[in-house]
């Protein structure tokens, strides 16, 4: 089954508590910007591993390439409205 | 060579090279955009680094990922520690942290580039020794 940005977004948001993801991609190469309160206190490596861990063995196989940028997010009820 | 020997050779390469990049292709001929970008960043900060092409044998990538707990290529190690892949290297380059970690002059302050012939070791190709 083809991989879509929507699938990756929903799986990241389901897999990391409080995460908000913006995912773009062409079916092979994807870019995910993920903010989550769970990233607080973690180094970049650990933050990125949390995202990779959502997909396990699919990274590099079914999901050919996934670029990640992480941000420490606030809980949704504390987030200011943007745009 | 057994998988265990391969893993030992990778660990030895990580331990014995202060800066080592596992990549697809070579610095001269990268075979993937992410590897190419990482090489370009390392070169632009003037870092010397060893490079290992993971493509000739799929077990290199398999064993490397098992060692590093990191699923993608490229992977940059400094002083035996995984720094990250292309995304993290790019972020650290943009923030100036990369030059700090590598112990080279920060980007944006282009000093006279010293003749670097002696400073650049020949890229290591691990598979050729196996």
N, CA and C atoms of all chains as a GROMACS GRO file, in nm:
protein
  639
    1UNK      N    1   0.084  -0.120   0.000
    1UNK     CA    2   0.000   0.000   0.000
    1UNK      C    3   0.088   0.124   0.000
    2UNK      N    4   0.050   0.221  -0.080
    2UNK     CA    5   0.132   0.342  -0.092
    2UNK      C    6   0.134   0.418   0.041
    3UNK      N    7   0.246   0.477   0.070
    3UNK     CA    8   0.260   0.558   0.191
    3UNK      C    9   0.217   0.700   0.158
    4UNK      N   10   0.137   0.758   0.245
    4UNK     CA   11   0.095   0.896   0.224
    4UNK      C   12   0.140   0.982   0.343
    5UNK      N   13   0.157   1.113   0.319
    5UNK     CA   14   0.190   1.202   0.430
    5UNK      C   15   0.084   1.196   0.540
    6UNK      N   16  -0.042   1.176   0.500
    6UNK     CA   17  -0.151   1.172   0.598
    6UNK      C   18  -0.134   1.052   0.692
    7UNK      N   19  -0.093   0.940   0.635
    7UNK     CA   20  -0.072   0.821   0.718
    7UNK      C   21   0.039   0.846   0.819
    8UNK      N   22   0.150   0.904   0.771
    8UNK     CA   23   0.263   0.927   0.862
    8UNK      C   24   0.223   1.024   0.972
    9UNK      N   25   0.151   1.129   0.934
    9UNK     CA   26   0.106   1.228   1.033
    9UNK      C   27   0.022   1.162   1.141
   10UNK      N   28  -0.075   1.082   1.099
   10UNK     CA   29  -0.166   1.026   1.200
   10UNK      C   30  -0.095   0.922   1.286
   11UNK      N   31   0.000   0.848   1.228
   11UNK     CA   32   0.071   0.749   1.309
   11UNK      C   33   0.166   0.816   1.408
   12UNK      N   34   0.231   0.926   1.366
   12UNK     CA   35   0.319   0.998   1.460
   12UNK      C   36   0.235   1.055   1.575
   13UNK      N   37   0.123   1.114   1.539
   13UNK     CA   38   0.040   1.178   1.642
   13UNK      C   39  -0.023   1.075   1.735
   14UNK      N   40  -0.049   0.955   1.681
   14UNK     CA   41  -0.103   0.849   1.767
   14UNK      C   42   0.007   0.785   1.852
   15UNK      N   43   0.130   0.784   1.798
   15UNK     CA   44   0.237   0.711   1.865
   15UNK      C   45   0.311   0.790   1.971
   16UNK      N   46   0.308   0.924   1.961
   16UNK     CA   47   0.379   1.007   2.058
   16UNK      C   48   0.276   1.095   2.127
   17UNK      N   49   0.261   1.079   2.257
   17UNK     CA   50   0.155   1.153   2.328
   17UNK      C   51   0.167   1.304   2.308
   18UNK      N   52   0.059   1.366   2.268
   18UNK     CA   53   0.056   1.511   2.254
   18UNK      C   54   0.126   1.566   2.131
   19UNK      N   55   0.171   1.477   2.044
   19UNK     CA   56   0.248   1.523   1.928
   19UNK      C   57   0.158   1.589   1.824
   20UNK      N   58   0.213   1.690   1.759
   20UNK     CA   59   0.149   1.751   1.644
   20UNK      C   60   0.250   1.745   1.530
   21UNK      N   61   0.211   1.686   1.418
   21UNK     CA   62   0.304   1.666   1.309
   21UNK      C   63   0.255   1.732   1.181
   22UNK      N   64   0.350   1.787   1.108
   22UNK     CA   65   0.323   1.833   0.972
   22UNK      C   66   0.410   1.750   0.880
   23UNK      N   67   0.348   1.675   0.792
   23UNK     CA   68   0.426   1.584   0.708
   23UNK      C   69   0.400   1.618   0.562
   24UNK      N   70   0.508   1.628   0.487
   24UNK     CA   71   0.498   1.646   0.343
   24UNK      C   72   0.577   1.534   0.276
   25UNK      N   73   0.549   1.507   0.151
   25UNK     CA   74   0.625   1.402   0.085
   25UNK      C   75   0.560   1.359  -0.043
   26UNK      N   76   0.637   1.279  -0.119
   26UNK     CA   77   0.594   1.240  -0.253
   26UNK      C   78   0.566   1.090  -0.264
   27UNK      N   79   0.558   1.023  -0.148
   27UNK     CA   80   0.538   0.879  -0.153
   27UNK      C   81   0.667   0.802  -0.129
   28UNK      N   82   0.781   0.867  -0.147
   28UNK     CA   83   0.911   0.803  -0.122
   28UNK      C   84   0.991   0.881  -0.019
   29UNK      N   85   1.007   1.011  -0.044
   29UNK     CA   86   1.079   1.097   0.049
   29UNK      C   87   0.978   1.182   0.125
   30UNK      N   88   0.989   1.177   0.257
   30UNK     CA   89   0.896   1.253   0.341
   30UNK      C   90   0.973   1.344   0.434
   31UNK      N   91   0.907   1.452   0.473
   31UNK     CA   92   0.963   1.541   0.573
   31UNK      C   93   0.858   1.561   0.682
   32UNK      N   94   0.899   1.541   0.805
   32UNK     CA   95   0.807   1.556   0.918
   32UNK      C   96   0.861   1.660   1.014
   33UNK      N   97   0.778   1.758   1.045
   33UNK     CA   98   0.807   1.852   1.152
   33UNK      C   99   0.716   1.812   1.268
   34UNK      N  100   0.776   1.773   1.378
   34UNK     CA  101   0.699   1.717   1.488
   34UNK      C  102   0.725   1.798   1.614
   35UNK      N  103   0.619   1.843   1.676
   35UNK     CA  104   0.636   1.902   1.809
   35UNK      C  105   0.559   1.818   1.909
   36UNK      N  106   0.622   1.799   2.024
   36UNK     CA  107   0.561   1.717   2.127
   36UNK      C  108   0.619   1.753   2.262
   37UNK      N  109   0.533   1.756   2.363
   37UNK     CA  110   0.584   1.780   2.499
   37UNK      C  111   0.681   1.670   2.542
   38UNK      N  112   0.665   1.551   2.483
   38UNK     CA  113   0.751   1.438   2.521
   38UNK      C  114   0.898   1.461   2.486
   39UNK      N  115   0.925   1.559   2.400
   39UNK     CA  116   1.064   1.584   2.360
   39UNK      C  117   1.141   1.663   2.466
   40UNK      N  118   1.069   1.723   2.559
   40UNK     CA  119   1.135   1.807   2.659
   40UNK      C  120   1.238   1.727   2.736
   41UNK      N  121   1.355   1.783   2.751
   41UNK     CA  122   1.459   1.717   2.828
   41UNK      C  123   1.538   1.614   2.750
   42UNK      N  124   1.500   1.589   2.626
   42UNK     CA  125   1.572   1.491   2.544
   42UNK      C  126   1.665   1.562   2.446
   43UNK      N  127   1.777   1.499   2.416
   43UNK     CA  128   1.864   1.549   2.310
   43UNK      C  129   1.803   1.520   2.175
   44UNK      N  130   1.863   1.577   2.072
   44UNK     CA  131   1.808   1.558   1.937
   44UNK      C  132   1.801   1.411   1.898
   45UNK      N  133   1.907   1.336   1.932
   45UNK     CA  134   1.907   1.195   1.893
   45UNK      C  135   1.786   1.124   1.951
   46UNK      N  136   1.762   1.146   2.079
   46UNK     CA  137   1.652   1.077   2.146
   46UNK      C  138   1.518   1.124   2.091
   47UNK      N  139   1.508   1.253   2.058
   47UNK     CA  140   1.383   1.304   2.000
   47UNK      C  141   1.355   1.237   1.866
   48UNK      N  142   1.460   1.230   1.782
   48UNK     CA  143   1.440   1.170   1.651
   48UNK      C  144   1.410   1.021   1.663
   49UNK      N  145   1.474   0.954   1.761
   49UNK     CA  146   1.448   0.810   1.780
   49UNK      C  147   1.302   0.786   1.816
   50UNK      N  148   1.243   0.876   1.894
   50UNK     CA  149   1.101   0.860   1.929
   50UNK      C  150   1.016   0.857   1.802
   51UNK      N  151   1.052   0.942   1.707
   51UNK     CA  152   0.976   0.947   1.582
   51UNK      C  153   1.004   0.822   1.497
   52UNK      N  154   1.132   0.787   1.483
   52UNK     CA  155   1.165   0.667   1.406
   52UNK      C  156   1.097   0.544   1.466
   53UNK      N  157   1.092   0.539   1.600
   53UNK     CA  158   1.039   0.420   1.666
   53UNK      C  159   0.892   0.396   1.633
   54UNK      N  160   0.821   0.502   1.594
   54UNK     CA  161   0.681   0.485   1.555
   54UNK      C  162   0.672   0.389   1.435
   55UNK      N  163   0.776   0.390   1.351
   55UNK     CA  164   0.770   0.314   1.226
   55UNK      C  165   0.859   0.190   1.223
   56UNK      N  166   0.949   0.179   1.318
   56UNK     CA  167   1.031   0.058   1.328
   56UNK      C  168   1.099   0.020   1.198
   57UNK      N  169   1.081  -0.104   1.159
   57UNK     CA  170   1.149  -0.159   1.042
   57UNK      C  171   1.103  -0.098   0.910
   58UNK      N  172   0.994  -0.023   0.915
   58UNK     CA  173   0.946   0.037   0.790
   58UNK      C  174   1.037   0.147   0.739
   59UNK      N  175   1.117   0.206   0.831
   59UNK     CA  176   1.209   0.311   0.790
   59UNK      C  177   1.318   0.250   0.702
   60UNK      N  178   1.334   0.306   0.585
   60UNK     CA  179   1.435   0.254   0.492
   60UNK      C  180   1.381   0.144   0.402
   61UNK      N  181   1.263   0.092   0.436
   61UNK     CA  182   1.204  -0.010   0.350
   61UNK      C  183   1.075   0.046   0.290
   62UNK      N  184   0.963   0.027   0.361
   62UNK     CA  185   0.836   0.077   0.307
   62UNK      C  186   0.839   0.230   0.300
   63UNK      N  187   0.896   0.291   0.403
   63UNK     CA  188   0.912   0.437   0.403
   63UNK      C  189   1.056   0.464   0.362
   64UNK      N  190   1.074   0.501   0.236
   64UNK     CA  191   1.210   0.507   0.182
   64UNK      C  192   1.297   0.606   0.257
   65UNK      N  193   1.248   0.725   0.280
   65UNK     CA  194   1.329   0.825   0.352
   65UNK      C  195   1.238   0.919   0.428
   66UNK      N  196   1.274   0.945   0.551
   66UNK     CA  197   1.195   1.034   0.636
   66UNK      C  198   1.288   1.134   0.704
   67UNK      N  199   1.280   1.260   0.661
   67UNK     CA  200   1.353   1.366   0.730
   67UNK      C  201   1.271   1.413   0.847
   68UNK      N  202   1.338   1.448   0.955
   68UNK     CA  203   1.268   1.484   1.077
   68UNK      C  204   1.323   1.615   1.132
   69UNK      N  205   1.234   1.705   1.168
   69UNK     CA  206   1.271   1.818   1.253
   69UNK      C  207   1.181   1.812   1.375
   70UNK      N  208   1.243   1.825   1.492
   70UNK     CA  209   1.164   1.815   1.614
   70UNK      C  210   1.161   1.949   1.687
   71UNK      N  211   1.050   1.975   1.753
   71UNK     CA  212   1.033   2.094   1.837
   71UNK      C  213   0.971   2.045   1.967
   72UNK      N  214   1.009   2.112   2.073
   72UNK     CA  215   0.944   2.077   2.200
   72UNK      C  216   0.809   2.146   2.202
   73UNK      N  217   0.703   2.066   2.205
   73UNK     CA  218   0.569   2.123   2.197
   73UNK      C  219   0.510   2.145   2.334
   74UNK      N  220   0.411   2.230   2.338
   74UNK     CA  221   0.335   2.244   2.462
   74UNK      C  222   0.210   2.159   2.450
   75UNK      N  223   0.149   2.131   2.561
   75UNK     CA  224   0.025   2.055   2.557
   75UNK      C  225  -0.078   2.134   2.477
   76UNK      N  226  -0.167   2.064   2.407
   76UNK     CA  227  -0.261   2.131   2.316
   76UNK      C  228  -0.341   2.242   2.383
   77UNK      N  229  -0.381   2.222   2.508
   77UNK     CA  230  -0.464   2.324   2.570
   77UNK      C  231  -0.386   2.450   2.606
   78UNK      N  232  -0.254   2.440   2.600
   78UNK     CA  233  -0.172   2.557   2.629
   78UNK      C  234  -0.124   2.627   2.502
   79UNK      N  235  -0.153   2.563   2.390
   79UNK     CA  236  -0.099   2.616   2.266
   79UNK      C  237  -0.177   2.738   2.223
   80UNK      N  238  -0.103   2.840   2.180
   80UNK     CA  239  -0.172   2.959   2.131
   80UNK      C  240  -0.223   2.933   1.991
   81UNK      N  241  -0.332   2.994   1.961
   81UNK     CA  242  -0.382   2.987   1.825
   81UNK      C  243  -0.282   3.054   1.733
   82UNK      N  244  -0.249   2.989   1.623
   82UNK     CA  245  -0.161   3.052   1.526
   82UNK      C  246  -0.232   3.058   1.394
   83UNK      N  247  -0.192   3.152   1.314
   83UNK     CA  248  -0.249   3.176   1.182
   83UNK      C  249  -0.399   3.197   1.192
   84UNK      N  250   3.364  -1.326   0.578
   84UNK     CA  251   3.361  -1.262   0.710
   84UNK      C  252   3.225  -1.279   0.774
   85UNK      N  253   3.224  -1.319   0.899
   85UNK     CA  254   3.096  -1.340   0.967
   85UNK      C  255   3.035  -1.205   1.005
   86UNK      N  256   2.907  -1.207   1.039
   86UNK     CA  257   2.842  -1.084   1.080
   86UNK      C  258   2.909  -1.026   1.204
   87UNK      N  259   2.954  -1.115   1.295
   87UNK     CA  260   3.020  -1.066   1.415
   87UNK      C  261   3.151  -0.996   1.384
   88UNK      N  262   3.227  -1.053   1.290
   88UNK     CA  263   3.353  -0.990   1.251
   88UNK      C  264   3.326  -0.856   1.185
   89UNK      N  265   3.220  -0.850   1.108
   89UNK     CA  266   3.184  -0.726   1.041
   89UNK      C  267   3.148  -0.620   1.146
   90UNK      N  268   3.072  -0.664   1.246
   90UNK     CA  269   3.034  -0.570   1.351
   90UNK      C  270   3.159  -0.520   1.426
   91UNK      N  271   3.251  -0.610   1.452
   91UNK     CA  272   3.375  -0.570   1.519
   91UNK      C  273   3.453  -0.470   1.434
   92UNK      N  274   3.457  -0.494   1.304
   92UNK     CA  275   3.531  -0.404   1.215
   92UNK      C  276   3.467  -0.265   1.213
   93UNK      N  277   3.334  -0.261   1.217
   93UNK     CA  278   3.266  -0.132   1.219
   93UNK      C  279   3.295  -0.060   1.351
   94UNK      N  280   3.288  -0.134   1.461
   94UNK     CA  281   3.315  -0.073   1.591
   94UNK      C  282   3.458  -0.022   1.600
   95UNK      N  283   3.549  -0.100   1.543
   95UNK     CA  284   3.689  -0.058   1.541
   95UNK      C  285   3.706   0.070   1.459
   96UNK      N  286   3.636   0.078   1.346
   96UNK     CA  287   3.645   0.197   1.261
   96UNK      C  288   3.590   0.320   1.335
   97UNK      N  289   3.481   0.301   1.407
   97UNK     CA  290   3.421   0.412   1.482
   97UNK      C  291   3.516   0.456   1.594
   98UNK      N  292   3.579   0.359   1.659
   98UNK     CA  293   3.666   0.390   1.772
   98UNK      C  294   3.796   0.456   1.727
   99UNK      N  295   3.843   0.421   1.608
   99UNK     CA  296   3.977   0.465   1.572
   99UNK      C  297   3.978   0.588   1.481
  100UNK      N  298   3.860   0.637   1.443
  100UNK     CA  299   3.854   0.758   1.362
  100UNK      C  300   3.778   0.866   1.438
  101UNK      N  301   3.844   0.980   1.468
  101UNK     CA  302   3.778   1.084   1.546
  101UNK      C  303   3.649   1.132   1.481
  102UNK      N  304   3.649   1.139   1.349
  102UNK     CA  305   3.528   1.179   1.277
  102UNK      C  306   3.508   1.078   1.164
  103UNK      N  307   3.395   1.009   1.166
  103UNK     CA  308   3.371   0.908   1.063
  103UNK      C  309   3.227   0.915   1.017
  104UNK      N  310   3.209   0.912   0.886
  104UNK     CA  311   3.076   0.921   0.825
  104UNK      C  312   3.046   0.791   0.751
  105UNK      N  313   2.939   0.726   0.790
  105UNK     CA  314   2.888   0.612   0.714
  105UNK      C  315   2.786   0.667   0.615
  106UNK      N  316   2.806   0.638   0.489
  106UNK     CA  317   2.726   0.705   0.386
  106UNK      C  318   2.698   0.609   0.270
  107UNK      N  319   2.609   0.655   0.181
  107UNK     CA  320   2.586   0.582   0.057
  107UNK      C  321   2.673   0.645  -0.050
  108UNK      N  322   2.766   0.567  -0.103
  108UNK     CA  323   2.861   0.620  -0.200
  108UNK      C  324   2.984   0.671  -0.128
  109UNK      N  325   3.059   0.754  -0.198
  109UNK     CA  326   3.183   0.809  -0.144
  109UNK      C  327   3.172   0.960  -0.142
  110UNK      N  328   3.259   1.028  -0.066
  110UNK     CA  329   3.255   1.176  -0.067
  110UNK      C  330   3.266   1.232  -0.208
  111UNK      N  331   3.342   1.165  -0.293
  111UNK     CA  332   3.358   1.213  -0.431
  111UNK      C  333   3.236   1.182  -0.515
  112UNK      N  334   3.169   1.073  -0.484
  112UNK     CA  335   3.053   1.031  -0.563
  112UNK      C  336   2.942   0.979  -0.472
  113UNK      N  337   2.876   1.071  -0.398
  113UNK     CA  338   2.768   1.027  -0.310
  113UNK      C  339   2.652   0.970  -0.393
  114UNK      N  340   2.587   0.868  -0.338
  114UNK     CA  341   2.480   0.801  -0.412
  114UNK      C  342   2.342   0.832  -0.356
  115UNK      N  343   2.335   0.936  -0.272
  115UNK     CA  344   2.207   0.968  -0.210
  115UNK      C  345   2.215   1.115  -0.171
  116UNK      N  346   2.104   1.186  -0.184
  116UNK     CA  347   2.103   1.329  -0.156
  116UNK      C  348   2.139   1.362  -0.012
  117UNK      N  349   2.096   1.275   0.080
  117UNK     CA  350   2.123   1.302   0.221
  117UNK      C  351   2.271   1.284   0.252
  118UNK      N  352   2.331   1.182   0.194
  118UNK     CA  353   2.475   1.163   0.211
  118UNK      C  354   2.551   1.278   0.147
  119UNK      N  355   2.506   1.321   0.030
  119UNK     CA  356   2.573   1.430  -0.041
  119UNK      C  357   2.570   1.558   0.042
  120UNK      N  358   2.454   1.586   0.102
  120UNK     CA  359   2.442   1.709   0.178
  120UNK      C  360   2.531   1.705   0.304
  121UNK      N  361   2.536   1.588   0.366
  121UNK     CA  362   2.617   1.575   0.488
  121UNK      C  363   2.766   1.592   0.456
  122UNK      N  364   2.810   1.533   0.346
  122UNK     CA  365   2.949   1.550   0.303
  122UNK      C  366   2.978   1.698   0.275
  123UNK      N  367   2.885   1.763   0.206
  123UNK     CA  368   2.906   1.904   0.170
  123UNK      C  369   2.919   1.990   0.295
  124UNK      N  370   2.839   1.959   0.397
  124UNK     CA  371   2.845   2.036   0.522
  124UNK      C  372   2.979   2.013   0.590
  125UNK      N  373   3.021   1.888   0.600
  125UNK     CA  374   3.149   1.858   0.665
  125UNK      C  375   3.263   1.926   0.592
  126UNK      N  376   3.257   1.924   0.460
  126UNK     CA  377   3.363   1.989   0.383
  126UNK      C  378   3.359   2.140   0.401
  127UNK      N  379   3.238   2.196   0.412
  127UNK     CA  380   3.229   2.341   0.422
  127UNK      C  381   3.278   2.392   0.558
  128UNK      N  382   3.272   2.310   0.661
  128UNK     CA  383   3.329   2.353   0.789
  128UNK      C  384   3.477   2.315   0.800
  129UNK      N  385   3.529   2.252   0.694
  129UNK     CA  386   3.671   2.221   0.692
  129UNK      C  387   3.710   2.103   0.779
  130UNK      N  388   3.615   2.014   0.805
  130UNK     CA  389   3.645   1.898   0.888
  130UNK      C  390   3.709   1.788   0.804
  131UNK      N  391   3.810   1.723   0.859
  131UNK     CA  392   3.857   1.601   0.794
  131UNK      C  393   3.780   1.484   0.852
  132UNK      N  394   3.748   1.391   0.768
  132UNK     CA  395   3.668   1.280   0.818
  132UNK      C  396   3.697   1.154   0.737
  133UNK      N  397   3.684   1.042   0.804
  133UNK     CA  398   3.688   0.914   0.735
  133UNK      C  399   3.548   0.885   0.683
  134UNK      N  400   3.539   0.813   0.574
  134UNK     CA  401   3.408   0.780   0.518
  134UNK      C  402   3.402   0.632   0.485
  135UNK      N  403   3.286   0.574   0.512
  135UNK     CA  404   3.263   0.434   0.478
  135UNK      C  405   3.138   0.426   0.391
  136UNK      N  406   3.153   0.363   0.278
  136UNK     CA  407   3.039   0.340   0.189
  136UNK      C  408   2.965   0.214   0.236
  137UNK      N  409   2.837   0.229   0.267
  137UNK     CA  410   2.761   0.113   0.318
  137UNK      C  411   2.701   0.030   0.204
  138UNK      N  412   2.707   0.081   0.083
  138UNK     CA  413   2.634   0.016  -0.026
  138UNK      C  414   2.690  -0.119  -0.072
  139UNK      N  415   2.822  -0.138  -0.070
  139UNK     CA  416   2.874  -0.263  -0.129
  139UNK      C  417   2.821  -0.389  -0.062
  140UNK      N  418   2.785  -0.382   0.066
  140UNK     CA  419   2.737  -0.501   0.136
  140UNK      C  420   2.624  -0.459   0.229
  141UNK      N  421   2.502  -0.508   0.206
  141UNK     CA  422   2.388  -0.466   0.288
  141UNK      C  423   2.408  -0.495   0.437
  142UNK      N  424   2.499  -0.589   0.469
  142UNK     CA  425   2.520  -0.621   0.610
  142UNK      C  426   2.590  -0.507   0.684
  143UNK      N  427   2.662  -0.422   0.611
  143UNK     CA  428   2.729  -0.309   0.678
  143UNK      C  429   2.623  -0.220   0.742
  144UNK      N  430   2.520  -0.188   0.663
  144UNK     CA  431   2.414  -0.102   0.715
  144UNK      C  432   2.339  -0.171   0.829
  145UNK      N  433   2.314  -0.299   0.810
  145UNK     CA  434   2.242  -0.378   0.911
  145UNK      C  435   2.317  -0.379   1.044
  146UNK      N  436   2.445  -0.408   1.039
  146UNK     CA  437   2.524  -0.415   1.162
  146UNK      C  438   2.543  -0.276   1.222
  147UNK      N  439   2.565  -0.176   1.135
  147UNK     CA  440   2.581  -0.039   1.184
  147UNK      C  441   2.457   0.006   1.260
  148UNK      N  442   2.341  -0.018   1.202
  148UNK     CA  443   2.217   0.025   1.267
  148UNK      C  444   2.195  -0.049   1.398
  149UNK      N  445   2.241  -0.174   1.404
  149UNK     CA  446   2.228  -0.249   1.529
  149UNK      C  447   2.319  -0.189   1.637
  150UNK      N  448   2.437  -0.143   1.596
  150UNK     CA  449   2.531  -0.082   1.691
  150UNK      C  450   2.479   0.053   1.738
  151UNK      N  451   2.429   0.132   1.643
  151UNK     CA  452   2.399   0.273   1.673
  151UNK      C  453   2.254   0.295   1.716
  152UNK      N  454   2.169   0.194   1.698
  152UNK     CA  455   2.026   0.213   1.724
  152UNK      C  456   1.973   0.332   1.644
  153UNK      N  457   2.015   0.338   1.518
  153UNK     CA  458   1.973   0.449   1.431
  153UNK      C  459   1.942   0.389   1.295
  154UNK      N  460   1.823   0.414   1.241
  154UNK     CA  461   1.780   0.334   1.125
  154UNK      C  462   1.827   0.382   0.989
  155UNK      N  463   1.875   0.506   0.980
  155UNK     CA  464   1.898   0.561   0.846
  155UNK      C  465   2.045   0.591   0.821
  156UNK      N  466   2.076   0.613   0.696
  156UNK     CA  467   2.209   0.651   0.648
  156UNK      C  468   2.195   0.788   0.584
  157UNK      N  469   2.284   0.881   0.602
  157UNK     CA  470   2.416   0.870   0.666
  157UNK      C  471   2.410   0.871   0.819
  158UNK      N  472   2.523   0.833   0.879
  158UNK     CA  473   2.542   0.844   1.024
  158UNK      C  474   2.680   0.903   1.049
  159UNK      N  475   2.683   1.010   1.127
  159UNK     CA  476   2.811   1.075   1.161
  159UNK      C  477   2.847   1.043   1.306
  160UNK      N  478   2.969   0.997   1.325
  160UNK     CA  479   3.022   0.971   1.459
  160UNK      C  480   3.139   1.064   1.485
  161UNK      N  481   3.143   1.124   1.604
  161UNK     CA  482   3.256   1.205   1.647
  161UNK      C  483   3.303   1.150   1.781
  162UNK      N  484   3.430   1.120   1.789
  162UNK     CA  485   3.489   1.063   1.911
  162UNK      C  486   3.408   0.943   1.960
  163UNK      N  487   3.367   0.858   1.868
  163UNK     CA  488   3.300   0.735   1.904
  163UNK      C  489   3.152   0.747   1.933
  164UNK      N  490   3.100   0.870   1.930
  164UNK     CA  491   2.959   0.891   1.963
  164UNK      C  492   2.880   0.927   1.837
  165UNK      N  493   2.762   0.868   1.825
  165UNK     CA  494   2.673   0.906   1.715
  165UNK      C  495   2.625   1.049   1.734
  166UNK      N  496   2.647   1.130   1.632
  166UNK     CA  497   2.596   1.268   1.633
  166UNK      C  498   2.457   1.271   1.572
  167UNK      N  499   2.439   1.199   1.461
  167UNK     CA  500   2.309   1.192   1.398
  167UNK      C  501   2.322   1.173   1.249
  168UNK      N  502   2.208   1.190   1.183
  168UNK     CA  503   2.205   1.180   1.038
  168UNK      C  504   2.201   1.318   0.974
  169UNK      N  505   2.155   1.321   0.851
  169UNK     CA  506   2.157   1.445   0.774
  169UNK      C  507   2.077   1.557   0.842
  170UNK      N  508   1.961   1.524   0.896
  170UNK     CA  509   1.876   1.628   0.956
  170UNK      C  510   1.946   1.694   1.075
  171UNK      N  511   2.001   1.612   1.163
  171UNK     CA  512   2.064   1.665   1.284
  171UNK      C  513   2.193   1.739   1.248
  172UNK      N  514   2.270   1.682   1.156
  172UNK     CA  515   2.393   1.750   1.113
  172UNK      C  516   2.359   1.887   1.053
  173UNK      N  517   2.252   1.891   0.974
  173UNK     CA  518   2.211   2.018   0.913
  173UNK      C  519   2.172   2.119   1.020
  174UNK      N  520   2.090   2.075   1.117
  174UNK     CA  521   2.049   2.166   1.225
  174UNK      C  522   2.170   2.216   1.304
  175UNK      N  523   2.262   2.125   1.333
  175UNK     CA  524   2.378   2.164   1.412
  175UNK      C  525   2.473   2.253   1.334
  176UNK      N  526   2.475   2.235   1.203
  176UNK     CA  527   2.554   2.323   1.118
  176UNK      C  528   2.496   2.463   1.122
  177UNK      N  529   2.363   2.471   1.108
  177UNK     CA  530   2.298   2.602   1.104
  177UNK      C  531   2.309   2.675   1.237
  178UNK      N  532   2.313   2.601   1.347
  178UNK     CA  533   2.321   2.664   1.478
  178UNK      C  534   2.465   2.690   1.522
  179UNK      N  535   2.561   2.639   1.446
  179UNK     CA  536   2.701   2.657   1.484
  179UNK      C  537   2.754   2.548   1.576
  180UNK      N  538   2.664   2.460   1.623
  180UNK     CA  539   2.708   2.355   1.715
  180UNK      C  540   2.802   2.255   1.648
  181UNK      N  541   2.782   2.234   1.519
  181UNK     CA  542   2.860   2.131   1.451
  181UNK      C  543   3.009   2.166   1.453
  182UNK      N  544   3.040   2.291   1.420
  182UNK     CA  545   3.180   2.333   1.421
  182UNK      C  546   3.240   2.314   1.560
  183UNK      N  547   3.158   2.342   1.661
  183UNK     CA  548   3.202   2.327   1.800
  183UNK      C  549   3.235   2.180   1.830
  184UNK      N  550   3.141   2.093   1.795
  184UNK     CA  551   3.160   1.950   1.820
  184UNK      C  552   3.282   1.897   1.746
  185UNK      N  553   3.301   1.949   1.624
  185UNK     CA  554   3.411   1.901   1.542
  185UNK      C  555   3.543   1.969   1.577
  186UNK      N  556   3.534   2.073   1.660
  186UNK     CA  557   3.656   2.144   1.697
  186UNK      C  558   3.718   2.222   1.583
  187UNK      N  559   3.634   2.268   1.491
  187UNK     CA  560   3.683   2.350   1.381
  187UNK      C  561   3.622   2.488   1.393
  188UNK      N  562   3.673   2.580   1.313
  188UNK     CA  563   3.623   2.716   1.318
  188UNK      C  564   3.476   2.722   1.276
  189UNK      N  565   3.399   2.803   1.346
  189UNK     CA  566   3.256   2.812   1.316
  189UNK      C  567   3.234   2.860   1.174
  190UNK      N  568   3.126   2.809   1.115
  190UNK     CA  569   3.090   2.853   0.981
  190UNK      C  570   3.058   3.002   0.986
  191UNK      N  571   3.074   3.070   0.875
  191UNK     CA  572   3.045   3.212   0.871
  191UNK      C  573   3.167   3.296   0.904
  192UNK      N  574   3.273   3.232   0.947
  192UNK     CA  575   3.398   3.303   0.969
  192UNK      C  576   3.504   3.238   0.882
  193UNK      N  577   3.493   3.256   0.753
  193UNK     CA  578   3.587   3.187   0.666
  193UNK      C  579   3.729   3.240   0.685
  194UNK      N  580   3.809   3.162   0.752
  194UNK     CA  581   3.948   3.200   0.771
  194UNK      C  582   4.026   3.161   0.646
  195UNK      N  583   4.148   3.205   0.639
  195UNK     CA  584   4.235   3.155   0.534
  195UNK      C  585   4.236   3.004   0.544
  196UNK      N  586   4.196   2.940   0.438
  196UNK     CA  587   4.194   2.793   0.441
  196UNK      C  588   4.338   2.744   0.430
  197UNK      N  589   4.384   2.682   0.534
  197UNK     CA  590   4.521   2.631   0.533
  197UNK      C  591   4.532   2.520   0.431
  198UNK      N  592   4.648   2.506   0.372
  198UNK     CA  593   4.664   2.393   0.281
  198UNK      C  594   4.635   2.265   0.358
  199UNK      N  595   4.541   2.189   0.310
  199UNK     CA  596   4.489   2.082   0.394
  199UNK      C  597   4.528   1.944   0.345
  200UNK      N  598   4.625   1.939   0.258
  200UNK     CA  599   4.661   1.808   0.202
  200UNK      C  600   4.694   1.709   0.313
  201UNK      N  601   4.769   1.755   0.412
  201UNK     CA  602   4.812   1.662   0.517
  201UNK      C  603   4.698   1.632   0.614
  202UNK      N  604   4.602   1.726   0.622
  202UNK     CA  605   4.497   1.713   0.723
  202UNK      C  606   4.386   1.618   0.679
  203UNK      N  607   4.378   1.590   0.551
  203UNK     CA  608   4.268   1.508   0.502
  203UNK      C  609   4.313   1.365   0.479
  204UNK      N  610   4.275   1.276   0.569
  204UNK     CA  611   4.312   1.137   0.547
  204UNK      C  612   4.233   1.080   0.431
  205UNK      N  613   4.289   0.983   0.368
  205UNK     CA  614   4.215   0.917   0.262
  205UNK      C  615   4.090   0.855   0.322
  206UNK      N  616   3.977   0.871   0.254
  206UNK     CA  617   3.855   0.810   0.309
  206UNK      C  618   3.875   0.661   0.331
  207UNK      N  619   3.831   0.618   0.444
  207UNK     CA  620   3.842   0.477   0.480
  207UNK      C  621   3.735   0.398   0.407
  208UNK      N  622   3.771   0.291   0.346
  208UNK     CA  623   3.669   0.204   0.290
  208UNK      C  624   3.680   0.071   0.361
  209UNK      N  625   3.588   0.054   0.452
  209UNK     CA  626   3.597  -0.058   0.545
  209UNK      C  627   3.590  -0.191   0.470
  210UNK      N  628   3.506  -0.195   0.368
  210UNK     CA  629   3.481  -0.324   0.304
  210UNK      C  630   3.605  -0.377   0.232
  211UNK      N  631   3.696  -0.285   0.196
  211UNK     CA  632   3.815  -0.329   0.125
  211UNK      C  633   3.911  -0.406   0.214
  212UNK      N  634   3.892  -0.391   0.345
  212UNK     CA  635   3.981  -0.461   0.436
  212UNK      C  636   3.924  -0.596   0.477
  213UNK      N  637   3.801  -0.618   0.440
  213UNK     CA  638   3.735  -0.737   0.492
  213UNK      C  639   3.765  -0.859   0.407
   0.00000   0.00000   0.00000
